[in-house]
Amino acid sequence: MILAFLLLIGIAHYFAQKNGFNWIEYELSGLVFGGTISKTIFIITCISTGICLCIVLIPLGWFMHAKNLQVGYLIQSFVSSIALIGLGIFPLDTYALAHNIFTSIFFVSIGILQLYISIIIFKYQKKVPIFYTLLGVLTFGVILFHCVTRWFFGKSITQRLAVFISMLFVIMIYGYLVFNLDLSRLMIENLENKNE
């Protein structure tokens, strides 16, 4: 999913630059100004990545020990996914206000979600190295930095950095959980804890 996102956004950049798009000036949403091909690729990428994000994030909810933790996690996962889909449905060039609202919701919700995951991992999953918690906190910090400073400087660069670190966090934590923990045992334990 993430590799597909990077590949498609890279292709969109290629076509947009042919039409004068400058990636240092424009955030990713500005790809819609880079011509029809670039706009189409951006829209499809946002919608499909939002759908895939939901598919990837929801299974991580199995690692939550308490139902109230799962509910908060699932709400943030759902809001993040829907906001990313909204970015594609409402492109910047035709629906600027709706697009900016979905952009703000996406960055805030994905930042909170990653901080939430980090706190839960630190508090409840003692087998997971502290590095992953620190990476999650760093990710939240970079996203927060982008949200606060985007109106003053570096908006395209800080946005791309926030997106990259966010993707890195999801890849690393999901990869760790899949490859280093006995998922079936954890899922069964969590289901048994819920039934008690």
N, CA, C and O of each residue as an XYZ file, in Angstrom:
784
protein
N       0.817     -1.182      0.000
C       0.000      0.000      0.000
C       0.869      1.257      0.000
O       0.661      2.161     -0.809
N       1.838      1.309      0.906
C       2.663      2.509      1.020
C       3.586      2.648     -0.176
O       3.809      3.753     -0.669
N       4.127      1.520     -0.649
C       4.968      1.572     -1.846
C       4.157      2.014     -3.055
O       4.646      2.777     -3.888
N       2.917      1.537     -3.155
C       2.037      1.952     -4.249
C       1.758      3.454     -4.153
O       1.761      4.154     -5.166
N       1.516      3.949     -2.928
C       1.287      5.379     -2.731
C       2.499      6.185     -3.216
O       2.355      7.147     -3.971
N       3.686      5.782     -2.773
C       4.896      6.506     -3.166
C       5.120      6.456     -4.669
O       5.491      7.462     -5.273
N       4.899      5.305     -5.275
C       5.062      5.158     -6.716
C       4.081      6.043     -7.474
O       4.468      6.754     -8.402
N       2.818      5.998     -7.079
C       1.804      6.800     -7.773
C       2.021      8.300     -7.579
O       1.864      9.075     -8.522
N       2.377      8.707     -6.380
C       2.654     10.131     -6.146
C       3.891     10.553     -6.935
O       3.945     11.669     -7.452
N       4.879      9.670     -7.030
C       6.064      9.955     -7.849
C       5.705     10.134     -9.316
O       6.210     11.044     -9.973
N       4.837      9.271     -9.831
C       4.379      9.392    -11.227
C       3.592     10.687    -11.408
O       3.759     11.378    -12.413
N       2.736     11.022    -10.444
C       1.978     12.274    -10.511
C       2.922     13.470    -10.527
O       2.698     14.429    -11.266
N       3.982     13.419     -9.712
C       4.986     14.495     -9.723
C       5.638     14.621    -11.103
O       5.851     15.729    -11.596
N       5.948     13.496    -11.713
C       6.596     13.493    -13.030
C       5.732     14.233    -14.042
O       6.216     15.117    -14.749
N       4.445     13.869    -14.112
C       3.556     14.520    -15.075
C       3.292     15.979    -14.705
O       3.176     16.827    -15.589
N       3.197     16.274    -13.424
C       2.942     17.651    -12.990
C       4.127     18.557    -13.313
O       3.938     19.702    -13.722
N       5.350     18.052    -13.131
C       6.526     18.869    -13.418
C       6.640     19.196    -14.895
O       7.208     20.226    -15.258
N       6.114     18.342    -15.743
C       6.079     18.639    -17.176
C       5.210     19.861    -17.458
O       5.384     20.537    -18.473
N       4.279     20.137    -16.557
C       3.379     21.288    -16.690
C       3.754     22.440    -15.763
O       2.933     23.319    -15.500
N       4.992     22.440    -15.267
C       5.487     23.554    -14.474
C       5.296     23.437    -12.973
O       5.526     24.405    -12.249
N       4.880     22.276    -12.490
C       4.687     22.067    -11.058
C       6.038     22.103    -10.353
O       6.997     21.468    -10.792
N       6.101     22.863     -9.243
C       7.329     22.957     -8.452
C       7.032     22.360     -7.075
O       6.272     22.937     -6.297
N       7.633     21.205     -6.777
C       7.325     20.491     -5.539
C       7.777     21.245     -4.297
O       7.298     20.958     -3.200
N       8.682     22.195     -4.441
C       9.119     22.979     -3.286
C       8.065     24.033     -2.934
O       7.911     24.391     -1.766
N       7.343     24.526     -3.936
C       6.310     25.535     -3.698
C       4.977     24.937     -3.259
O       4.289     25.498     -2.407
N       4.617     23.794     -3.845
C       3.286     23.232     -3.641
C       3.314     22.008     -2.739
O       4.223     21.182     -2.807
N       2.295     21.913     -1.892
C       2.100     20.698     -1.108
C       1.577     19.615     -2.047
O       1.325     19.877     -3.223
N       1.417     18.414     -1.535
C       0.970     17.298     -2.372
C      -0.385     17.584     -3.028
O      -0.628     17.163     -4.159
N      -1.249     18.283     -2.333
C      -2.565     18.608     -2.894
C      -2.455     19.450     -4.151
O      -3.358     19.446     -4.987
N      -1.358     20.170     -4.288
C      -1.131     21.001     -5.462
C      -0.899     20.212     -6.736
O      -0.860     20.788     -7.824
N      -0.746     18.894     -6.616
C      -0.579     18.060     -7.816
C      -1.784     18.168     -8.750
O      -1.670     17.883     -9.942
N      -2.929     18.575     -8.220
C      -4.115     18.723     -9.077
C      -3.957     19.883    -10.057
O      -4.682     19.956    -11.049
N      -3.026     20.783     -9.793
C      -2.769     21.892    -10.710
C      -1.746     21.530    -11.782
O      -1.423     22.353    -12.638
N      -1.239     20.300    -11.737
C      -0.189     19.879    -12.663
C      -0.693     19.208    -13.920
O       0.085     18.546    -14.607
N      -1.959     19.352    -14.245
C      -2.512     18.751    -15.449
C      -3.465     17.612    -15.122
O      -3.547     17.156    -13.981
N      -4.175     17.168    -16.134
C      -5.210     16.156    -15.966
C      -4.660     14.826    -15.460
O      -5.249     14.210    -14.571
N      -3.550     14.384    -16.012
C      -2.979     13.091    -15.599
C      -2.553     13.142    -14.144
O      -2.864     12.238    -13.368
N      -1.848     14.185    -13.777
C      -1.378     14.349    -12.403
C      -2.561     14.420    -11.435
O      -2.542     13.796    -10.374
N      -3.577     15.174    -11.805
C      -4.763     15.310    -10.957
C      -5.463     13.967    -10.776
O      -5.835     13.600     -9.662
N      -5.639     13.242    -11.869
C      -6.307     11.947    -11.810
C      -5.541     10.968    -10.931
O      -6.132     10.259    -10.117
N      -4.231     10.933    -11.098
C      -3.406     10.030    -10.292
C      -3.491     10.407     -8.818
O      -3.602      9.530     -7.962
N      -3.441     11.702     -8.514
C      -3.536     12.153     -7.117
C      -4.868     11.741     -6.500
O      -4.899     11.225     -5.382
N      -5.958     11.962     -7.211
C      -7.286     11.631     -6.701
C      -7.410     10.130     -6.446
O      -7.854      9.709     -5.378
N      -7.016      9.331     -7.428
C      -7.100      7.874     -7.289
C      -6.211      7.400     -6.137
O      -6.599      6.513     -5.377
N      -5.031      7.984     -6.010
C      -4.096      7.598     -4.953
C      -4.676      7.890     -3.574
O      -4.607      7.042     -2.685
N      -5.243      9.069     -3.386
C      -5.822      9.414     -2.080
C      -6.982      8.495     -1.722
O      -7.059      8.001     -0.597
N      -7.882      8.265     -2.668
C      -9.050      7.428     -2.383
C      -8.627      5.990     -2.104
O      -9.071      5.394     -1.122
N      -7.774      5.428     -2.956
C      -7.376      4.025     -2.771
C      -6.512      3.849     -1.531
O      -6.632      2.836     -0.841
N      -5.647      4.808     -1.232
C      -4.824      4.715     -0.034
C      -5.680      4.851      1.226
O      -5.412      4.187      2.227
N      -6.692      5.690      1.187
C      -7.611      5.816      2.320
C      -8.321      4.505      2.604
O      -8.473      4.111      3.761
N      -8.757      3.829      1.545
C      -9.413      2.525      1.704
C      -8.423      1.506      2.257
O      -8.741      0.766      3.187
N      -7.219      1.470      1.680
C      -6.192      0.516      2.137
C      -5.741      0.825      3.567
O      -5.446     -0.086      4.340
N      -5.691      2.096      3.907
C      -5.291      2.485      5.258
C      -6.248      1.890      6.278
O      -5.831      1.412      7.333
N      -7.517      1.925      5.959
C      -8.519      1.328      6.852
C      -8.268     -0.169      6.988
O      -8.361     -0.720      8.085
N      -7.953     -0.824      5.878
C      -7.704     -2.264      5.888
C      -6.461     -2.608      6.709
O      -6.427     -3.637      7.384
N      -5.450     -1.757      6.655
C      -4.204     -2.007      7.391
C      -4.343     -1.649      8.867
O      -3.846     -2.376      9.726
N      -5.009     -0.544      9.170
C      -5.067     -0.068     10.549
C      -6.027     -0.850     11.440
O      -5.743     -1.059     12.619
N      -7.138     -1.275     10.900
C      -8.141     -1.958     11.724
C      -7.575     -3.205     12.407
O      -7.835     -3.391     13.596
N      -6.810     -4.080     11.719
C      -6.276     -5.266     12.406
C      -5.362     -4.949     13.585
O      -5.229     -5.767     14.495
N      -4.737     -3.790     13.585
C      -3.896     -3.426     14.724
C      -4.715     -3.276     16.000
O      -4.167     -3.339     17.101
N      -6.014     -3.080     15.861
C      -6.892     -2.981     17.018
C      -6.918     -4.248     17.858
O      -7.286     -4.205     19.032
N      -6.535     -5.366     17.275
C      -6.486     -6.629     18.027
C      -5.494     -6.563     19.176
O      -5.594     -7.349     20.118
N      -4.551     -5.653     19.121
C      -3.518     -5.586     20.147
C      -3.920     -4.747     21.352
O      -3.175     -4.645     22.327
N      -5.096     -4.153     21.276
C      -5.572     -3.355     22.396
C      -6.141     -4.289     23.466
O      -6.943     -5.175     23.169
N      -5.718     -4.080     24.697
C      -6.160     -4.963     25.777
C      -7.533     -4.605     26.319
O      -8.264     -5.486     26.771
N      -7.883     -3.375     26.284
C      -9.154     -2.951     26.864
C     -10.081     -2.444     25.759
O      -9.634     -1.853     24.776
N     -11.353     -2.683     25.937
C     -12.335     -2.285     24.922
C     -12.328     -0.770     24.703
O     -12.462     -0.307     23.570
N     -12.172      0.002     25.783
C     -12.156      1.462     25.617
C     -10.955      1.914     24.786
O     -11.050      2.911     24.071
N      -9.828      1.204     24.862
C      -8.674      1.530     24.026
C      -8.971      1.201     22.571
O      -8.587      1.946     21.669
N      -9.651      0.089     22.345
C     -10.001     -0.296     20.982
C     -10.946      0.721     20.344
O     -10.795      1.071     19.174
N     -11.908      1.187     21.111
C     -12.885      2.127     20.572
C     -12.199      3.415     20.116
O     -12.439      3.892     19.007
N     -11.348      3.973     20.972
C     -10.613      5.188     20.598
C      -9.740      4.974     19.377
O      -9.684      5.818     18.484
N      -9.064      3.848     19.346
C      -8.192      3.516     18.224
C      -8.997      3.373     16.928
O      -8.620      3.923     15.893
N     -10.098      2.638     16.991
C     -10.906      2.409     15.795
C     -11.529      3.703     15.284
O     -11.630      3.903     14.073
N     -11.945      4.579     16.187
C     -12.504      5.871     15.765
C     -11.436      6.680     15.032
O     -11.689      7.212     13.951
N     -10.234      6.773     15.626
C      -9.153      7.533     14.975
C      -8.761      6.910     13.640
O      -8.501      7.631     12.677
N      -8.715      5.586     13.567
C      -8.382      4.901     12.307
C      -9.421      5.222     11.238
O      -9.086      5.521     10.092
N     -10.684      5.154     11.637
C     -11.771      5.420     10.696
C     -11.747      6.878     10.231
O     -11.871      7.148      9.036
N     -11.589      7.804     11.155
C     -11.559      9.228     10.798
C     -10.387      9.526      9.874
O     -10.546     10.259      8.898
N      -9.212      8.972     10.165
C      -8.032      9.182      9.313
C      -8.273      8.665      7.908
O      -7.953      9.336      6.926
N      -8.835      7.475      7.815
C      -9.086      6.868      6.502
C     -10.114      7.664      5.711
O      -9.913      7.936      4.528
N     -11.209      8.036      6.353
C     -12.255      8.806      5.677
C     -11.724     10.176      5.247
O     -12.062     10.660      4.166
N     -10.904     10.795      6.078
C     -10.339     12.102      5.721
C      -9.442     11.987      4.490
O      -9.473     12.859      3.622
N      -8.650     10.928      4.405
C      -7.786     10.742      3.232
C      -8.630     10.487      1.984
O      -8.307     10.981      0.905
N      -9.691      9.731      2.125
C     -10.606      9.524      0.996
C     -11.232     10.863      0.595
O     -11.379     11.151     -0.593
N     -11.597     11.674      1.582
C     -12.162     12.999      1.317
C     -11.205     13.918      0.573
O     -11.634     14.752     -0.224
N      -9.906     13.766      0.834
C      -8.911     14.559      0.100
C      -8.990     14.287     -1.392
O      -8.831     15.192     -2.211
N      -9.238     13.020     -1.737
C      -9.339     12.661     -3.143
C     -10.676     13.037     -3.754
O     -10.736     13.461     -4.908
N     -11.738     12.887     -2.997
C     -13.070     13.199     -3.521
C     -13.230     14.702     -3.751
O     -13.899     15.124     -4.695
N     -12.617     15.499     -2.890
C     -12.717     16.954     -2.995
C     -11.342     17.559     -3.291
O     -10.665     18.020     -2.373
N     -10.922     17.565     -4.560
C      -9.598     18.103     -4.894
C      -9.511     19.613     -4.653
O     -10.515     20.326     -4.670
N      -8.295     20.068     -4.433
C      -8.031     21.461     -4.075
C      -8.483     22.443     -5.143
O      -8.938     23.537     -4.809
N      -8.372     22.090     -6.406
C      -8.682     23.047     -7.472
C     -10.175     23.305     -7.641
O     -10.555     24.360     -8.148
N     -11.026     22.379     -7.235
C     -12.462     22.595     -7.411
C     -13.235     22.750     -6.103
O     -14.279     23.402     -6.076
N     -12.738     22.164     -5.031
C     -13.420     22.229     -3.733
C     -12.408     22.617     -2.647
O     -12.150     21.839     -1.728
N     -11.856     23.788     -2.754
C     -10.751     24.197     -1.873
C     -11.122     24.128     -0.387
O     -10.352     23.598      0.414
N     -12.267     24.648     -0.020
C     -12.650     24.669      1.396
C     -12.812     23.251      1.939
O     -12.241     22.921      2.979
N     -13.574     22.419      1.256
C     -13.779     21.033      1.698
C     -12.442     20.294      1.736
O     -12.174     19.531      2.664
N     -11.611     20.524      0.727
C     -10.307     19.861      0.676
C      -9.445     20.259      1.880
O      -8.828     19.405      2.517
N      -9.409     21.533      2.180
C      -8.606     22.001      3.313
C      -9.133     21.481      4.647
O      -8.355     21.195      5.558
N     -10.452     21.359      4.760
C     -11.032     20.787      5.982
C     -10.610     19.327      6.121
O     -10.177     18.904      7.193
N     -10.734     18.554      5.037
C     -10.324     17.145      5.083
C      -8.816     17.011      5.326
O      -8.378     16.089      6.015
N      -8.031     17.917      4.768
C      -6.579     17.890      5.001
C      -6.277     18.097      6.475
O      -5.484     17.359      7.060
N      -6.903     19.093      7.073
C      -6.683     19.366      8.493
C      -7.119     18.191      9.354
O      -6.408     17.788     10.274
N      -8.290     17.645      9.052
C      -8.784     16.488      9.811
C      -7.825     15.318      9.671
O      -7.526     14.636     10.651
N      -7.338     15.079      8.450
C      -6.431     13.957      8.222
C      -5.148     14.097      9.038
O      -4.753     13.169      9.743
N      -4.503     15.246      8.943
C      -3.235     15.390      9.648
C      -3.398     15.346     11.166
O      -2.584     14.745     11.867
N      -4.441     15.981     11.662
C      -4.678     15.946     13.110
C      -5.001     14.522     13.559
O      -4.444     14.040     14.546
N      -5.896     13.850     12.841
C      -6.303     12.508     13.270
C      -5.194     11.479     13.113
O      -5.049     10.603     13.966
N      -4.409     11.562     12.047
C      -3.335     10.580     11.870
C      -2.228     10.837     12.899
O      -1.595      9.896     13.379
N      -1.997     12.103     13.236
C      -1.012     12.417     14.272
C      -1.448     11.899     15.635
O      -0.659     11.290     16.358
N      -2.701     12.142     15.979
C      -3.236     11.648     17.254
C      -3.222     10.128     17.275
O      -2.870      9.522     18.287
N      -3.602      9.508     16.164
C      -3.611      8.051     16.084
C      -2.224      7.475     16.333
O      -2.081      6.495     17.064
N      -1.219      8.065     15.743
C       0.129      7.530     15.919
C       0.650      7.769     17.331
O       1.381      6.939     17.870
N       0.287      8.875     17.923
C       0.646      9.103     19.321
C      -0.097      8.107     20.212
O       0.485      7.559     21.148
N      -1.342      7.878     19.934
C      -2.182      6.927     20.679
C      -1.577      5.523     20.618
O      -1.461      4.841     21.636
N      -1.191      5.100     19.407
C      -0.555      3.788     19.242
C       0.725      3.715     20.063
O       0.983      2.714     20.732
N       1.518      4.769     20.013
C       2.784      4.786     20.752
C       2.574      4.655     22.249
O       3.290      3.907     22.915
N       1.610      5.369     22.776
C       1.320      5.314     24.213
C       0.834      3.921     24.603
O       1.256      3.374     25.621
N      -0.050      3.354     23.793
C      -0.572      2.016     24.092
C       0.544      0.979     24.036
O       0.620      0.096     24.891
N       1.395      1.083     23.045
C       2.518      0.140     22.942
C       3.421      0.270     24.159
O       3.834     -0.733     24.740
N       3.725      1.491     24.543
C       4.604      1.723     25.687
C       3.978      1.177     26.970
O       4.661      0.581     27.802
N       2.681      1.387     27.116
C       2.013      1.023     28.361
C       1.655     -0.461     28.453
O       1.740     -1.050     29.531
N       1.257     -1.067     27.339
C       0.702     -2.417     27.401
C       1.510     -3.499     26.687
O       1.421     -4.670     27.055
N       2.280     -3.140     25.696
C       3.037     -4.151     24.944
C       4.515     -4.045     25.323
O       5.310     -3.447     24.598
N       4.863     -4.620     26.440
C       6.228     -4.502     26.971
C       7.267     -5.210     26.103
O       8.460     -4.928     26.213
N       6.819     -6.136     25.234
C       7.755     -6.849     24.375
C       8.274     -5.984     23.226
O       9.320     -6.275     22.646
N       7.543     -4.928     22.906
C       7.926     -4.059     21.796
C       8.989     -3.073     22.286
O       8.781     -2.397     23.293
N      10.127     -2.984     21.585
C      11.191     -2.065     22.009
C      10.719     -0.608     22.083
O       9.826     -0.195     21.343
N      11.322      0.147     22.971
C      10.972      1.560     23.199
C      11.183      2.405     21.941
O      10.570      3.463     21.796
N      12.035      1.950     21.042
C      12.291      2.671     19.792
C      10.993      2.992     19.061
O      10.840      4.092     18.529
N      10.061      2.047     19.028
C       8.817      2.240     18.292
C       7.942      3.306     18.950
O       7.271      4.074     18.261
N       7.950      3.350     20.252
C       7.219      4.400     20.963
C       7.833      5.759     20.653
O       7.115      6.721     20.381
N       9.162      5.836     20.694
C       9.835      7.099     20.407
C       9.603      7.548     18.963
O       9.431      8.738     18.699
N       9.598      6.590     18.028
C       9.318      6.927     16.633
C       7.898      7.463     16.483
O       7.668      8.395     15.712
N       6.949      6.889     17.205
C       5.577      7.379     17.169
C       5.444      8.782     17.726
O       4.716      9.607     17.174
N       6.137      9.053     18.807
C       6.120     10.400     19.397
C       6.783     11.400     18.447
O       6.297     12.518     18.280
N       7.890     10.994     17.827
C       8.568     11.842     16.839
C       7.633     12.126     15.668
O       7.552     13.260     15.196
N       6.934     11.106     15.204
C       5.991     11.267     14.093
C       4.914     12.284     14.457
O       4.604     13.183     13.675
N       4.348     12.133     15.655
C       3.340     13.089     16.109
C       3.931     14.503     16.148
O       3.282     15.459     15.724
N       5.151     14.636     16.651
C       5.806     15.944     16.725
C       6.010     16.572     15.350
O       5.790     17.771     15.175
N       6.426     15.773     14.380
C       6.646     16.294     13.025
C       5.318     16.712     12.394
O       5.241     17.747     11.732
N       4.281     15.910     12.599
C       2.961     16.270     12.060
C       2.445     17.542     12.723
O       1.914     18.420     12.044
N       2.594     17.648     14.027
C       2.182     18.849     14.747
C       2.978     20.065     14.267
O       2.416     21.141     14.061
N       4.287     19.884     14.091
C       5.144     20.963     13.580
C       4.646     21.435     12.214
O       4.566     22.635     11.953
N       4.315     20.482     11.353
C       3.810     20.852     10.022
C       2.491     21.618     10.136
O       2.315     22.646      9.483
N       1.567     21.127     10.957
C       0.263     21.776     11.093
C       0.391     23.203     11.625
O      -0.342     24.096     11.199
N       1.314     23.413     12.548
C       1.477     24.734     13.159
C       2.233     25.688     12.238
O       1.901     26.871     12.164
N       3.237     25.186     11.542
C       4.114     26.083     10.766
C       3.784     26.171      9.287
O       4.417     26.946      8.570
N       2.821     25.410      8.812
C       2.586     25.370      7.363
C       2.206     26.728      6.777
O       2.413     26.961      5.586
N       1.669     27.602      7.570
C       1.268     28.923      7.063
C       2.431     29.898      7.039
O       2.315     30.972      6.449
N       3.568     29.549      7.674
C       4.682     30.479      7.791
C       5.866     30.122      6.908
O       6.439     30.998      6.260
N       6.240     28.855      6.872
C       7.407     28.455      6.078
C       7.381     26.961      5.802
O       6.719     26.198      6.505
N       8.095     26.564      4.791
C       8.369     25.169      4.520
C       7.183     24.248      4.370
O       7.288     23.052      4.641
N       6.033     24.794      3.935
C       4.834     23.974      3.962
C       4.948     22.711      3.118
O       4.504     21.650      3.558
N       5.516     22.786      1.944
C       5.609     21.580      1.120
C       6.656     20.614      1.661
O       6.467     19.399      1.611
N       7.734     21.140      2.167
C       8.803     20.282      2.683
C       8.393     19.636      4.007
O       8.599     18.438      4.200
N       7.815     20.419      4.917
C       7.388     19.830      6.194
C       6.241     18.852      5.991
O       6.134     17.867      6.721
N       5.378     19.109      5.007
C       4.295     18.169      4.732
C       4.849     16.840      4.231
O       4.445     15.777      4.702
N       5.764     16.902      3.288
C       6.337     15.662      2.758
C       7.105     14.906      3.845
O       7.078     13.676      3.887
N       7.780     15.635      4.711
C       8.488     15.003      5.826
C       7.492     14.330      6.772
O       7.723     13.205      7.216
N       6.391     15.008      7.081
C       5.370     14.439      7.962
C       4.749     13.186      7.344
O       4.537     12.189      8.034
N       4.461     13.240      6.051
C       3.877     12.083      5.363
C       4.873     10.923      5.356
O       4.499      9.779      5.616
N       6.131     11.216      5.060
C       7.148     10.166      4.998
C       7.350      9.495      6.362
O       7.363      8.268      6.456
N       7.504     10.291      7.403
C       7.733      9.722      8.735
C       6.502      8.957      9.217
O       6.625      7.930      9.885
N       5.322      9.457      8.876
C       4.093      8.760      9.233
C       4.038      7.389      8.559
O       3.695      6.396      9.201
N       4.369      7.332      7.285
C       4.392      6.054      6.570
C       5.450      5.126      7.153
O       5.219      3.927      7.303
N       6.594      5.678      7.475
C       7.677      4.886      8.061
C       7.219      4.262      9.379
O       7.488      3.089      9.638
N       6.534      5.037     10.202
C       6.036      4.534     11.480
C       5.067      3.375     11.270
O       5.179      2.339     11.925
N       4.104      3.555     10.345
C       3.118      2.501     10.096
C       3.806      1.234      9.588
O       3.489      0.133     10.039
N       4.737      1.383      8.658
C       5.459      0.220      8.126
C       6.223     -0.487      9.238
O       6.160     -1.710      9.365
N       6.938      0.282     10.032
C       7.793     -0.330     11.049
C       6.985     -0.994     12.165
O       7.302     -2.114     12.567
N       5.961     -0.333     12.664
C       5.213     -0.921     13.778
C       4.377     -2.101     13.295
O       4.297     -3.128     13.968
N       3.766     -1.951     12.145
C       2.969     -3.059     11.614
C       3.881     -4.245     11.293
O       3.548     -5.390     11.599
N       5.025     -3.969     10.681
C       5.990     -5.027     10.379
C       6.486     -5.720     11.633
O       6.606     -6.944     11.667
N       6.776     -4.933     12.668
C       7.245     -5.530     13.915
C       6.183     -6.452     14.511
O       6.471     -7.580     14.910
N       4.963     -5.952     14.561
C       3.889     -6.743     15.156
C       3.619     -8.011     14.355
O       3.346     -9.062     14.935
N       3.691     -7.924     13.053
C       3.420     -9.088     12.221
C       4.545    -10.113     12.315
O       4.282    -11.312     12.410
N       5.791     -9.655     12.289
C       6.914    -10.585     12.198
C       7.528    -10.998     13.533
O       8.216    -12.016     13.603
N       7.293    -10.232     14.585
C       7.975    -10.532     15.841
C       7.077    -11.004     16.976
O       7.574    -11.513     17.981
N       5.805    -10.850     16.839
C       4.909    -11.300     17.890
C       4.042    -12.430     17.360
O       3.725    -12.472     16.171
N       3.670    -13.317     18.214
C       2.785    -14.407     17.840
C       1.367    -13.849     17.772
O       0.656    -13.794     18.775
N       0.973    -13.436     16.566
C      -0.307    -12.748     16.397
C      -1.495    -13.605     16.813
O      -2.405    -13.120     17.486
N      -1.494    -14.850     16.427
C      -2.648    -15.677     16.756
C      -2.799    -15.809     18.272
O      -3.920    -15.785     18.779
N      -1.685    -15.950     19.006
C      -1.753    -16.055     20.461
C      -2.276    -14.758     21.064
O      -3.123    -14.787     21.957
N      -1.771    -13.604     20.577
C      -2.224    -12.319     21.107
C      -3.703    -12.082     20.824
O      -4.423    -11.568     21.679
N      -4.156    -12.452     19.637
C      -5.560    -12.260     19.296
C      -6.456    -13.123     20.184
O      -7.491    -12.667     20.670
N      -6.048    -14.365     20.387
C      -6.829    -15.258     21.243
C      -6.851    -14.751     22.678
O      -7.897    -14.776     23.326
N      -5.706    -14.289     23.184
C      -5.637    -13.741     24.549
C      -6.552    -12.533     24.673
O      -7.284    -12.406     25.654
N      -6.516    -11.651     23.692
C      -7.350    -10.451     23.751
C      -8.825    -10.799     23.689
O      -9.633    -10.185     24.385
N      -9.190    -11.775     22.866
C     -10.587    -12.203     22.811
C     -11.010    -12.826     24.145
O     -12.119    -12.576     24.618
N     -10.140    -13.632     24.753
C     -10.462    -14.227     26.051
C     -10.613    -13.155     27.129
O     -11.491    -13.250     27.987
N      -9.747    -12.126     27.081
C      -9.843    -11.033     28.064
C     -11.144    -10.273     27.895
O     -11.725     -9.824     28.883
N     -11.619    -10.117     26.655
C     -12.872     -9.404     26.411
C     -14.064    -10.200     26.946
O     -15.032     -9.632     27.453
N     -13.974    -11.515     26.825
C     -15.090    -12.353     27.246
C     -15.185    -12.480     28.760
O     -16.229    -12.882     29.273
N     -14.143    -12.153     29.476
C     -14.154    -12.270     30.955
C     -14.867    -11.115     31.600
O     -14.966    -11.057     32.825
